[in-house]
Amino acid sequence: MVISVSYFFDTEFYSSPENLEKLQLSTEELDYYIVSGIVIFNLTSKQLVKQIPLALTKASSEHAAYALFSPTLVDLDSEGGPLEIIVGILSGQLFVINNEGSIRPGFPKVFGPIHGQ
Ligand SMILES: *[C@@H]1O[C@H](CO)[C@@H](O)[C@H](O)[C@H]1NC(C)=O
């Protein structure tokens, strides 16, 4: 199973000084980090196979790096075998990831904001 994820700090949780202290970041610095990525699970073994971070932006940037929709899995090379993962993120990068989890050379390609699968 391949899913898109966005990692960010919960501003409500970290509005409490004791929770914020554990991070050793200031309130403004919480805004610096939106990371989108792909997570791959093996549903047979129920194990996390891989986490692939893709992009980092500030939360307040106009098109932050949120991964808002499902990745597409397709045999891009028509070779059979493992599928490639294609995913776009709101900040405009389109990634093609091969079955070992590495980003294919020539990617990401940068477009305007990507809003759908
Ligand atoms: C998933 O887990 C099963 C059971 O451990 C294993 O046999 C299989 O090879 C794994 N699949 C992949 C793609 O790693």
PDBQT file of the ligand as one rigid body, heavy atoms in Angstrom, charges set to zero:
ROOT
HETATM    1  C1  LIG A 201       5.800  -8.562   2.252  1.00  0.00    +0.000 C 
HETATM    2  O1  LIG A 201       5.877  -9.379   3.371  1.00  0.00    +0.000 OA
HETATM    3  C2  LIG A 201       5.778 -10.767   3.062  1.00  0.00    +0.000 C 
HETATM    4  C3  LIG A 201       5.718 -11.520   4.390  1.00  0.00    +0.000 C 
HETATM    5  O2  LIG A 201       6.778 -11.157   5.232  1.00  0.00    +0.000 OA
HETATM    6  C4  LIG A 201       6.957 -11.164   2.198  1.00  0.00    +0.000 C 
HETATM    7  O3  LIG A 201       6.875 -12.519   1.884  1.00  0.00    +0.000 OA
HETATM    8  C5  LIG A 201       6.932 -10.308   0.927  1.00  0.00    +0.000 C 
HETATM    9  O4  LIG A 201       8.067 -10.595   0.124  1.00  0.00    +0.000 OA
HETATM   10  C6  LIG A 201       6.900  -8.842   1.270  1.00  0.00    +0.000 C 
HETATM   11  N1  LIG A 201       6.702  -8.092   0.034  1.00  0.00    +0.000 N 
HETATM   12  C7  LIG A 201       7.530  -7.117  -0.335  1.00  0.00    +0.000 C 
HETATM   13  C8  LIG A 201       7.176  -6.426  -1.626  1.00  0.00    +0.000 C 
HETATM   14  O5  LIG A 201       8.475  -6.757   0.329  1.00  0.00    +0.000 OA
ENDROOT
TORSDOF 0
